[in-house]
Every structure is written in C-alpha cells, then in structure tokens.
C-alpha cells in the first residue's frame, strides 16, 4: 500500500500518544458498566418478584387441595430439590415440619391439575 493508493492520507502523521488518557478510558468504562446495570437490573428484579409471587400463590392452592390439614405453605427455589432445580412447594404443619407437595418448575405458572404419586 502506497500513498498513491490513498491520497486522503497524504501528509498524515500518526500520533505517538493515544487519543484518550487512561483516566478517560476508565471513566468511560465505568459509565458504560453502570448504564448496562441500570438497564438490566430492574428487569431481573421484576422477573424474580413475579416468579416469587406466582410460586407462593400456586403453592398455597396446591397445599389447600392436596394437604388440607396443613397450617400453611412454603414455596422455595432450590437448585437441588426433590425433583431437580426449580421452585418446590411444601406444606407446613403446626410444628414447622415441611412436607413436599409439588414441583412448580423453573418458571412457576398458575395452578393446574397435578397427579400426586401414591
């Protein structure tokens, strides 16, 4: 490549130092990371909140249906649950003991007909 191939570069001398200083590069990176967090974090928090509320309400329905003697219900997200990772529904008795009722899955949904193993 010669200057004859690119006449617009005639007289161009590259600078020895970078165009932006080290502080400016760090400040730009910090602003970009903060902007990404500000865009993503609200969506993650809303998704977690909706999943928690749905799991809690669905678990309450399942416990009323399948464990009528239970005092209350508890929906928990477990990585190593009885049926694998996801939301698990437990019925609580008067002593606080938990009895597994139903798996709610990774993304809990509204209650549906559930077959309990005999």
MDTraj code that builds the backbone (N, CA, C; nanometers):
import mdtraj as md
import numpy as np

residues = "UNK UNK UNK UNK UNK UNK UNK UNK UNK UNK UNK UNK UNK UNK UNK UNK UNK UNK UNK UNK UNK UNK UNK UNK UNK UNK UNK UNK UNK UNK UNK UNK UNK UNK UNK UNK UNK UNK UNK UNK UNK UNK UNK UNK UNK UNK UNK UNK UNK UNK UNK UNK UNK UNK UNK UNK UNK UNK UNK UNK UNK UNK UNK UNK UNK UNK UNK UNK UNK UNK UNK UNK UNK UNK UNK UNK UNK UNK UNK UNK UNK UNK UNK UNK UNK UNK UNK UNK UNK UNK UNK UNK UNK UNK UNK UNK UNK UNK UNK UNK UNK UNK UNK UNK UNK UNK UNK UNK UNK UNK UNK UNK UNK UNK UNK UNK UNK UNK".split()
xyz = np.array([
    [0.0852, -0.1168, 0.0000],
    [0.0000, 0.0000, 0.0000],
    [0.0904, 0.1239, 0.0000],
    [0.0628, 0.2109, -0.0896],
    [0.1405, 0.3341, -0.1004],
    [0.0488, 0.4536, -0.0850],
    [0.1083, 0.5702, -0.0734],
    [0.0276, 0.6920, -0.0619],
    [-0.0496, 0.7200, -0.1901],
    [-0.0021, 0.6661, -0.3011],
    [-0.0741, 0.6853, -0.4274],
    [-0.2079, 0.6128, -0.4256],
    [-0.2170, 0.5021, -0.3496],
    [-0.3425, 0.4271, -0.3403],
    [-0.4455, 0.5020, -0.2558],
    [-0.3978, 0.5812, -0.1583],
    [-0.4878, 0.6541, -0.0676],
    [-0.4423, 0.7994, -0.0563],
    [-0.4837, 0.8828, -0.1494],
    [-0.4379, 1.0221, -0.1473],
    [-0.4897, 1.1002, -0.0260],
    [-0.5996, 1.0532, 0.0354],
    [-0.6534, 1.1251, 0.1522],
    [-0.5610, 1.1154, 0.2729],
    [-0.4682, 1.0221, 0.2707],
    [-0.3734, 1.0065, 0.3813],
    [-0.2429, 1.0823, 0.3574],
    [-0.2363, 1.1571, 0.2507],
    [-0.1154, 1.2320, 0.2204],
    [-0.0908, 1.3358, 0.3302],
    [0.0236, 1.3319, 0.3924],
    [0.0586, 1.4263, 0.4979],
    [0.0183, 1.3797, 0.6366],
    [-0.0434, 1.2640, 0.6463],
    [-0.0858, 1.2133, 0.7785],
    [0.0331, 1.1588, 0.8552],
    [0.0455, 1.2018, 0.9773],
    [0.1496, 1.1529, 1.0665],
    [0.0805, 1.0958, 1.1903],
    [0.0920, 0.9649, 1.2172],
    [0.0263, 0.9082, 1.3361],
    [0.0854, 0.9667, 1.4643],
    [-0.0028, 0.9848, 1.5647],
    [0.0401, 1.0395, 1.6930],
    [0.1125, 0.9324, 1.7734],
    [0.2050, 0.9753, 1.8544],
    [0.2798, 0.8828, 1.9387],
    [0.1999, 0.8448, 2.0633],
    [0.1115, 0.9294, 2.1081],
    [0.0339, 0.9018, 2.2299],
    [-0.1115, 0.8689, 2.1919],
    [-0.1829, 0.7974, 2.2799],
    [-0.3232, 0.7650, 2.2490],
    [-0.4112, 0.8905, 2.2496],
    [-0.5232, 0.8822, 2.1808],
    [-0.6144, 0.9964, 2.1743],
    [-0.6797, 1.0257, 2.3093],
    [-0.7073, 0.9218, 2.3859],
    [-0.7715, 0.9389, 2.5168],
    [-0.6724, 0.8971, 2.6249],
    [-0.6785, 0.9673, 2.7373],
    [-0.5924, 0.9331, 2.8501],
    [-0.6455, 0.8113, 2.9244],
    [-0.5629, 0.7573, 3.0118],
    [-0.6002, 0.6383, 3.0897],
    [-0.7217, 0.6650, 3.1774],
    [-0.7271, 0.7810, 3.2407],
    [-0.8413, 0.8161, 3.3266],
    [-0.9710, 0.8243, 3.2475],
    [-0.9631, 0.8806, 3.1283],
    [-1.0829, 0.8934, 3.0441],
    [-1.1335, 0.7560, 3.0021],
    [-1.0442, 0.6650, 2.9693],
    [-1.0834, 0.5293, 2.9305],
    [-1.1500, 0.4592, 3.0483],
    [-1.0935, 0.4705, 3.1671],
    [-1.1520, 0.4069, 3.2864],
    [-1.2880, 0.4680, 3.3177],
    [-1.2975, 0.6018, 3.3103],
    [-1.4254, 0.6686, 3.3375],
    [-1.5319, 0.6248, 3.2371],
    [-1.4955, 0.6118, 3.1115],
    [-1.5904, 0.5672, 3.0088],
    [-1.6373, 0.4247, 3.0362],
    [-1.5459, 0.3384, 3.0735],
    [-1.5830, 0.2002, 3.1044],
    [-1.6764, 0.1934, 3.2248],
    [-1.6490, 0.2736, 3.3262],
    [-1.7348, 0.2754, 3.4454],
    [-1.8752, 0.3221, 3.4084],
    [-1.8847, 0.4265, 3.3281],
    [-2.0158, 0.4776, 3.2863],
    [-2.0907, 0.3728, 3.2043],
    [-2.0222, 0.3032, 3.1157],
    [-2.0868, 0.2006, 3.0335],
    [-2.1375, 0.0856, 3.1202],
    [-2.0564, 0.0388, 3.2152],
    [-2.0987, -0.0701, 3.3036],
    [-2.2172, -0.0270, 3.3889],
    [-2.2131, 0.0946, 3.4422],
    [-2.3257, 0.1435, 3.5228],
    [-2.4533, 0.1543, 3.4383],
    [-2.4390, 0.1969, 3.3138],
    [-2.5548, 0.2046, 3.2249],
    [-2.6139, 0.0684, 3.1961],
    [-2.5289, -0.0311, 3.1722],
    [-2.5788, -0.1669, 3.1484],
    [-2.6499, -0.2225, 3.2719],
    [-2.5917, -0.2001, 3.3880],
    [-2.6552, -0.2458, 3.5121],
    [-2.7898, -0.1765, 3.5310],
    [-2.7953, -0.0466, 3.5034],
    [-2.9207, 0.0282, 3.5183],
    [-3.0273, -0.0199, 3.4207],
    [-2.9876, -0.0728, 3.3068],
    [-3.0846, -0.1247, 3.2102],
    [-3.1307, -0.2665, 3.2436],
    [-3.0390, -0.3500, 3.2933],
    [-3.0686, -0.4922, 3.3133],
    [-3.1272, -0.5214, 3.4514],
    [-3.0773, -0.4580, 3.5555],
    [-3.1168, -0.4895, 3.6925],
    [-3.2672, -0.4768, 3.7184],
    [-3.3347, -0.3700, 3.6747],
    [-3.4796, -0.3627, 3.7001],
    [-3.5570, -0.4801, 3.6404],
    [-3.5211, -0.5223, 3.5213],
    [-3.5884, -0.6366, 3.4587],
    [-3.5676, -0.7644, 3.5370],
    [-3.4460, -0.7863, 3.5858],
    [-3.4170, -0.9053, 3.6657],
    [-3.4965, -0.9019, 3.7968],
    [-3.4988, -0.7865, 3.8620],
    [-3.5722, -0.7758, 3.9895],
    [-3.7224, -0.7961, 3.9714],
    [-3.7792, -0.7412, 3.8654],
    [-3.9227, -0.7597, 3.8391],
    [-3.9519, -0.9064, 3.8085],
    [-3.8667, -0.9708, 3.7303],
    [-3.8858, -1.1122, 3.6975],
    [-3.8812, -1.1985, 3.8230],
    [-3.7851, -1.1737, 3.9107],
    [-3.7749, -1.2501, 4.0353],
    [-3.8964, -1.2261, 4.1227],
    [-3.9427, -1.1023, 4.1314],
    [-4.0592, -1.0695, 4.2132],
    [-4.1853, -1.1404, 4.1616],
    [-4.2063, -1.1376, 4.0316],
    [-4.3243, -1.2030, 3.9738],
    [-4.3171, -1.3543, 3.9939],
    [-4.1995, -1.4143, 3.9732],
    [-4.1840, -1.5586, 3.9924],
    [-4.2090, -1.5968, 4.1383],
    [-4.1608, -1.5167, 4.2319],
    [-4.1817, -1.5454, 4.3741],
    [-4.3298, -1.5383, 4.4103],
    [-4.3981, -1.4338, 4.3646],
    [-4.5417, -1.4207, 4.3939],
    [-4.6225, -1.5335, 4.3297],
    [-4.5911, -1.5678, 4.2064],
    [-4.6635, -1.6755, 4.1389],
    [-4.6403, -1.8087, 4.2097],
    [-4.5153, -1.8367, 4.2477],
    [-4.4846, -1.9625, 4.3165],
    [-4.5555, -1.9683, 4.4516],
    [-4.5571, -1.8588, 4.5251],
    [-4.6234, -1.8557, 4.6558],
    [-4.7732, -1.8803, 4.6418],
    [-4.8372, -1.8128, 4.5483],
    [-4.9818, -1.8299, 4.5292],
    [-5.0169, -1.9691, 4.4775],
    [-4.9400, -2.0200, 4.3838],
    [-4.9650, -2.1541, 4.3306],
    [-4.9453, -2.2592, 4.4387],
    [-4.8428, -2.2431, 4.5193],
    [-4.8170, -2.3378, 4.6276],
    [-4.9321, -2.3370, 4.7286],
    [-4.9847, -2.2194, 4.7599],
    [-5.0971, -2.2112, 4.8533],
    [-5.2179, -2.2885, 4.8008],
    [-5.2432, -2.2799, 4.6699],
    [-5.3547, -2.3538, 4.6098],
    [-5.3292, -2.5038, 4.6169],
    [-5.2083, -2.5470, 4.5831],
    [-5.1746, -2.6895, 4.5879],
    [-5.1853, -2.7446, 4.7300],
    [-5.1401, -2.6705, 4.8268],
    [-5.1460, -2.7185, 4.9654],
    [-5.2907, -2.7295, 5.0110],
    [-5.3745, -2.6306, 4.9768],
    [-5.5176, -2.6406, 5.0122],
    [-5.5823, -2.7626, 4.9483],
    [-5.5403, -2.7959, 4.8251],
    [-5.6000, -2.9079, 4.7532],
    [-5.5477, -3.0432, 4.7999],
    [-5.4152, -3.0564, 4.8156],
    [-5.3554, -3.1875, 4.8396],
    [-5.3155, -3.2144, 4.9841],
    [-5.3042, -3.1121, 5.0652],
    [-5.2702, -3.1277, 5.2074],
    [-5.3626, -3.0392, 5.2907],
    [-5.4914, -3.0728, 5.2980],
    [-5.5874, -2.9845, 5.3656],
    [-5.5603, -2.9659, 5.5155],
    [-5.4870, -3.0561, 5.5788],
    [-5.4591, -3.0435, 5.7220],
    [-5.3391, -2.9542, 5.7517],
    [-5.2718, -2.9062, 5.6504],
    [-5.1523, -2.8233, 5.6703],
    [-5.1911, -2.6851, 5.7220],
    [-5.1014, -2.6267, 5.7992],
    [-5.1246, -2.4945, 5.8565],
    [-5.0946, -2.3847, 5.7543],
    [-4.9858, -2.4009, 5.6805],
    [-4.9501, -2.3025, 5.5789],
    [-4.8665, -2.3688, 5.4689],
    [-4.8223, -2.2871, 5.3754],
    [-4.7437, -2.3388, 5.2634],
    [-4.6150, -2.2589, 5.2505],
    [-4.5207, -2.3182, 5.1794],
    [-4.3929, -2.2523, 5.1566],
    [-4.3423, -2.2885, 5.0175],
    [-4.3154, -2.1867, 4.9363],
    [-4.2580, -2.2083, 4.8034],
    [-4.1124, -2.1642, 4.8092],
    [-4.0221, -2.2527, 4.7663],
    [-3.8786, -2.2241, 4.7717],
    [-3.8151, -2.2547, 4.6380],
    [-3.7165, -2.1746, 4.6020],
    [-3.6375, -2.2050, 4.4826],
    [-3.5172, -2.2855, 4.5284],
    [-3.5039, -2.4071, 4.4751],
    [-3.3952, -2.4954, 4.5159],
    [-3.3220, -2.5477, 4.3927],
    [-3.1905, -2.5416, 4.3982],
    [-3.1102, -2.5967, 4.2886],
    [-3.1055, -2.7486, 4.2958],
    [-3.1094, -2.8024, 4.4168],
    [-3.1049, -2.9477, 4.4369],
    [-3.2324, -2.9935, 4.5062],
    [-3.3465, -2.9631, 4.4468],
    [-3.4751, -3.0018, 4.5038],
    [-3.5049, -3.1491, 4.4827],
    [-3.6154, -3.1960, 4.5382],
    [-3.6525, -3.3371, 4.5265],
    [-3.6703, -3.3850, 4.3821],
    [-3.7125, -3.2966, 4.2928],
    [-3.7334, -3.3352, 4.1536],
    [-3.6430, -3.2582, 4.0586],
    [-3.5402, -3.1958, 4.1101],
    [-3.4475, -3.1205, 4.0268],
    [-3.4544, -2.9721, 4.0583],
    [-3.3840, -2.8924, 3.9807],
    [-3.3810, -2.7487, 4.0083],
    [-3.5140, -2.6820, 3.9759],
    [-3.5486, -2.5811, 4.0534],
    [-3.6717, -2.5054, 4.0302],
    [-3.7435, -2.4756, 4.1596],
    [-3.8637, -2.4238, 4.1451],
    [-3.9473, -2.3910, 4.2606],
    [-4.0116, -2.5187, 4.3133],
    [-4.0092, -2.5349, 4.4454],
    [-4.0674, -2.6518, 4.5106],
    [-4.1723, -2.6034, 4.6110],
    [-4.2801, -2.6774, 4.6226],
    [-4.3898, -2.6417, 4.7129],
    [-4.3908, -2.7368, 4.8317],
    [-4.3985, -2.6798, 4.9512],
    [-4.4016, -2.7581, 5.0746],
    [-4.5211, -2.7171, 5.1586],
    [-4.5803, -2.8145, 5.2274],
    [-4.6854, -2.7892, 5.3238],
    [-4.6221, -2.7884, 5.4633],
    [-4.6599, -2.6918, 5.5451],
    [-4.6050, -2.6802, 5.6800],
    [-4.7111, -2.7186, 5.7818],
    [-4.6704, -2.7986, 5.8827],
    [-4.7656, -2.8359, 5.9876],
    [-4.7457, -2.7452, 6.1088],
    [-4.8139, -2.7740, 6.2172],
    [-4.8086, -2.6876, 6.3358],
    [-4.6704, -2.6830, 6.3992],
    [-4.5900, -2.7862, 6.3809],
    [-4.4561, -2.7887, 6.4396],
    [-4.3512, -2.7288, 6.3456],
    [-4.3916, -2.6851, 6.2268],
    [-4.2987, -2.6251, 6.1317],
    [-4.2318, -2.7255, 6.0397],
    [-4.2712, -2.8526, 6.0484],
    [-4.2140, -2.9541, 5.9596],
    [-4.2693, -2.9344, 5.8186],
    [-4.1824, -2.9508, 5.7195],
    [-4.2218, -2.9312, 5.5802],
    [-4.2403, -3.0650, 5.5112],
    [-4.3506, -3.0772, 5.4365],
    [-4.3795, -3.1953, 5.3568],
    [-4.3849, -3.1531, 5.2108],
    [-4.3066, -3.2207, 5.1265],
    [-4.3054, -3.1868, 4.9844],
    [-4.4420, -3.2147, 4.9237],
    [-4.4939, -3.1165, 4.8474],
    [-4.6254, -3.1310, 4.7856],
    [-4.6138, -3.1421, 4.6333],
    [-4.5425, -3.0482, 4.5711],
    [-4.5393, -3.0475, 4.4250],
    [-4.4196, -2.9681, 4.3729],
    [-4.3653, -3.0093, 4.2576],
    [-4.2654, -2.9251, 4.1918],
    [-4.3374, -2.8185, 4.1099],
    [-4.2869, -2.6966, 4.1139],
    [-4.3506, -2.5880, 4.0395],
    [-4.2721, -2.5503, 3.9138],
    [-4.1528, -2.6077, 3.8968],
    [-4.0729, -2.5834, 3.7775],
    [-3.9824, -2.4620, 3.7897],
    [-3.9019, -2.4407, 3.6870],
    [-3.8116, -2.3257, 3.6855],
    [-3.8873, -2.1941, 3.6740],
    [-3.9931, -2.1958, 3.5948],
    [-4.0784, -2.0777, 3.5798],
    [-4.2171, -2.1181, 3.6281],
    [-4.2552, -2.0764, 3.7501],
    [-4.3842, -2.1202, 3.8040],
    [-4.5005, -2.0621, 3.7240],
    [-4.6070, -2.1411, 3.7158],
    [-4.7266, -2.0964, 3.6443],
    [-4.8458, -2.1056, 3.7377],
    [-4.9611, -2.0694, 3.6870],
    [-5.0826, -2.0797, 3.7662],
    [-5.1119, -2.2270, 3.7937],
    [-5.1901, -2.2563, 3.8951],
    [-5.2175, -2.3966, 3.9300],
    [-5.2843, -2.4721, 3.8145],
    [-5.2480, -2.5976, 3.8032],
    [-5.3099, -2.6877, 3.7060],
    [-5.3253, -2.8246, 3.7730],
    [-5.4003, -2.9113, 3.7106],
    [-5.4234, -3.0435, 3.7679],
    [-5.2901, -3.1146, 3.7868],
    [-5.2685, -3.1652, 3.9057],
    [-5.1417, -3.2272, 3.9402],
    [-5.1702, -3.3674, 3.9918],
    [-5.1021, -3.4671, 3.9378],
    [-5.1187, -3.6047, 3.9837],
    [-5.0117, -3.6338, 4.0878],
    [-5.0575, -3.6667, 4.2058],
    [-4.9639, -3.6978, 4.3141],
    [-4.9401, -3.8470, 4.3153],
    [-4.8131, -3.8867, 4.3309],
    [-4.7794, -4.0280, 4.3340],
    [-4.8374, -4.0925, 4.4587],
    [-4.8862, -4.2151, 4.4439],
    [-4.9489, -4.2835, 4.5566],
    [-4.8487, -4.3405, 4.6515],
])
top = md.Topology()
chain = top.add_chain()
for i, resn in enumerate(residues, 1):
    res = top.add_residue(resn, chain, resSeq=i)
    for name in ("N", "CA", "C"):
        top.add_atom(name, md.element.get_by_symbol(name[0]), res)
traj = md.Trajectory(xyz[None], top)
